Amino acid sequence: MTVSNASKQRAFKALTHAVIMSIFGEHPDVNARRAGNVREDAVDSLDGGIVQKGMDMVMLGHRPDLGLRSLERSGWIEALMPEIQAMVGFGGYEEGHKDLWEHTLRVVRNAPPRLEVRWAALFHDVGKPGSFRKKGGKVSFHGHEARSVRAFRHVANRTALFPDHDFRARVAAMIETLGNIESYRSDWTDSAVRRVRKRIEDDRVWADLLDLARADVTSAHESKRNRCRARTDELETRAAELLRADAEAERLRGSTATRR
């Protein structure tokens, strides 16, 4: 079916509006109700490079949460990434779990303005709606990291958002490993710290992953936020010290072998 010029223009205008919201944090239509009038075929008809550039601008803005909220209201999120749309309306404390979409928006805003980190922030919990279980009053999301990675890869394969293979791999690695970082406690053995650190060979991804873990702390209680971020700082310090110690031990072994 042919897409009308009016539909294309509406889709482009909605994307532009989201970019403006993200960069400047305000717009005359900031309180507009959800129109939901951007169609999937109109989004698909736009040049892939324009869509990628526009979405990256939204993600790198000063207020990416406002840009993403604008995209959701216009129907863009549902048209482009229905996996993300599934988080909207999921949760709420009366259901035993925080509002997942609002939490995700805060995490994206908290994250430093680096594309890998912010895209990982957007997808880090996308697998939760499909893995939600409630038994005996206890809520669980077993295996949600794997679901989140699959959702990200589905979007990456279906759209023009992530043309760079290495970029995709870095984002997927962060989504998959975030839970390991956030489960760290001070009583972990050095071997356990080494195992987590060695899962991420790329130092850049490791640094981004630590920043994502810090961004994922959205509790209303400052003391809890401080405790969680302090644990991440401690893990970063311990991992760095162990890497230095291991490198020095390897150097000494090499020196001893040379003398022999």
C-alpha positions in Angstrom: 0.0 0.0 0.0 1.3 3.4 -0.9 2.1 5.7 2.0 0.7 9.2 1.6 2.9 12.3 1.8 0.8 13.5 4.7 1.6 10.3 6.7 5.3 10.7 5.9 5.3 14.3 6.9 3.4 13.5 10.1 6.0 10.8 11.0 8.9 13.2 10.3 7.3 16.0 12.2 6.8 13.7 15.3 10.5 12.7 15.1 11.6 16.3 14.9 9.4 17.2 17.8 11.1 14.5 19.9 14.6 15.7 19.0 13.6 19.3 20.0 12.2 18.0 23.3 15.4 16.0 24.0 17.8 18.8 23.2 15.9 21.8 24.6 13.6 20.2 27.2 10.6 22.2 26.2 8.3 22.7 23.3 4.8 24.3 22.8 3.3 20.8 22.5 5.0 19.5 25.7 1.6 18.7 27.3 0.0 17.3 24.2 -2.0 14.1 24.8 -0.9 10.9 23.1 -2.0 11.2 19.6 -0.8 7.8 18.5 -1.3 8.8 14.8 2.1 7.9 13.4 1.7 4.7 11.4 4.2 1.9 11.1 4.2 2.0 7.3 5.0 5.8 7.4 7.9 5.2 9.7 9.1 2.4 7.5 8.9 4.6 4.4 11.3 7.2 5.9 15.0 7.1 4.9 16.8 4.7 7.3 19.7 7.2 7.8 17.3 9.9 8.8 15.6 7.6 11.3 18.9 6.6 12.8 20.2 10.1 13.0 17.0 11.4 14.6 16.8 8.6 17.2 20.5 9.1 18.1 19.9 12.8 18.6 17.0 12.0 20.9 19.1 9.6 22.9 22.0 12.0 23.2 20.0 15.0 24.2 20.0 16.8 27.6 16.5 15.4 28.3 16.2 12.1 26.4 13.4 11.1 28.7 11.2 13.9 27.3 12.2 13.0 23.7 11.3 9.3 24.3 8.0 10.3 26.0 7.2 12.4 22.9 7.9 9.5 20.7 5.7 7.2 22.7 2.8 9.7 22.7 3.0 10.2 18.9 3.0 6.4 18.2 6.6 6.3 17.0 7.7 3.9 19.7 4.9 1.5 18.9 5.6 1.7 15.2 9.4 1.4 15.3 10.0 -0.6 18.5 6.9 -2.5 19.8 9.2 -4.3 22.1 9.8 -1.0 24.0 6.1 -0.1 23.8 5.3 -3.3 25.8 6.9 -1.6 28.9 4.5 1.3 28.8 1.8 0.8 31.4 3.5 -2.2 32.9 4.0 -2.2 36.7 3.1 0.3 39.3 3.6 -0.3 43.0 0.1 -1.7 43.5 1.2 -4.6 41.3 4.3 -5.2 43.4 6.7 -3.6 41.0 7.7 -0.1 39.9 6.3 1.5 36.8 8.7 0.0 34.2 8.4 2.8 31.6 8.9 5.6 34.1 11.9 3.8 35.6 13.4 3.2 32.2 13.0 6.9 31.3 14.8 7.9 34.5 17.6 5.4 33.8 18.1 6.8 30.3 18.2 10.3 31.6 20.7 9.3 34.4 23.0 7.6 32.0 26.0 9.7 30.6 25.4 10.9 27.0 27.1 8.1 25.3 25.1 6.2 22.7 26.0 2.7 23.8 25.1 3.4 27.4 21.8 5.2 26.7 20.6 2.5 24.2 21.5 -0.2 26.7 19.6 1.8 29.3 16.5 1.9 27.1 16.6 -1.9 26.6 18.0 -3.2 29.9 14.6 -4.1 31.3 12.6 -4.7 28.1 12.4 -8.4 28.9 10.6 -7.9 32.2 7.0 -7.9 31.0 7.5 -11.3 29.3 9.3 -12.8 32.3 7.0 -11.4 35.1 6.0 -13.9 37.7 4.2 -13.4 41.0 3.9 -16.2 43.5 3.1 -15.9 47.2 3.2 -12.2 47.0 6.8 -12.3 45.6 7.6 -10.8 42.2 10.3 -12.3 40.0 11.7 -11.7 36.5 13.8 -14.8 36.0 15.8 -14.7 32.8 14.8 -11.2 31.9 18.3 -10.2 30.8 18.3 -12.9 28.1 14.9 -11.7 26.9 16.1 -8.1 26.9 19.1 -9.0 24.7 16.9 -10.9 22.3 14.6 -7.9 22.0 17.5 -5.6 21.3 18.8 -7.9 18.6 15.3 -8.2 17.1 15.1 -4.4 16.8 18.7 -4.2 15.5 18.0 -6.8 12.8 14.7 -5.3 11.8 15.5 -1.6 11.7 18.3 0.7 10.4 19.0 2.0 13.9 22.3 0.1 14.6 24.2 -0.5 11.3 27.5 -1.0 13.1 28.1 -4.6 14.2 30.6 -3.7 16.9 28.1 -1.1 18.4 25.4 -3.8 18.5 27.8 -6.2 20.3 28.8 -3.6 22.9 25.2 -2.7 23.7 24.2 -6.4 23.9 27.1 -7.2 26.2 26.0 -4.4 28.6 22.4 -5.6 28.7 23.4 -9.2 29.2 25.9 -8.5 32.0 24.3 -5.7 34.0 22.7 -8.1 36.4 26.1 -9.5 37.4 27.4 -6.0 38.1 24.4 -5.1 40.2 24.5 -8.3 42.2 28.0 -7.5 43.6 28.5 -7.5 47.3 31.6 -6.8 49.4 31.9 -10.4 50.5 32.6 -11.6 47.0 35.8 -13.5 46.6 38.6 -12.2 44.4 37.9 -15.1 42.0 34.3 -14.0 41.7 35.3 -10.5 40.9 37.8 -11.8 38.3 35.1 -13.9 36.6 32.8 -10.9 36.2 35.6 -8.6 35.0 36.8 -11.2 32.5 33.4 -11.6 30.9 33.9 -8.1 29.6 37.3 -8.0 27.8 36.8 -4.5 26.3 37.8 -1.8 28.8 35.5 0.7 27.1 32.4 -1.6 27.5 33.5 -2.2 31.2 33.5 1.5 31.9 30.2 2.0 30.2 28.7 -1.0 32.1 29.6 0.5 35.4 28.1 3.8 34.4 24.9 2.0 33.4 24.8 0.3 36.8 25.0 3.7 38.5 22.3 5.1 36.3 20.0 2.2 37.1 19.7 3.3 40.7 16.4 5.3 40.8 15.2 4.7 44.3 13.5 7.7 46.0 15.7 7.1 49.1 19.0 8.9 48.9 20.6 6.5 51.3 19.8 3.5 49.2 21.0 5.3 46.0 24.3 6.0 47.8 24.7 2.4 49.0 24.1 1.0 45.5 26.5 3.4 43.8 29.1 2.8 46.5 29.0 -1.0 45.8 29.6 -0.3 42.1 32.5 2.0 42.9 34.0 -0.7 45.2 33.6 -3.3 42.4 35.4 -1.0 40.0 38.3 -0.5 42.4 38.6 -4.1 43.3 38.6 -5.2 39.6 41.2 -2.7 38.7 43.5 -3.7 41.6 43.1 -7.4 40.7 44.0 -6.7 37.0 47.1 -4.8 38.1 48.1 -7.6 40.5 47.6 -10.3 37.9 49.6 -8.3 35.3 52.4 -7.9 37.8 52.4 -11.6 38.7 52.5 -12.4 35.0 55.4 -10.0 34.5 57.3 -11.6 37.3 56.7 -15.1 36.0 58.0 -14.0 32.6 61.1 -12.5 34.1 61.8 -15.6 36.1 61.4 -17.8 33.1 63.8 -15.6 31.1 66.5 -15.8 33.7 66.2 -19.6 33.7 
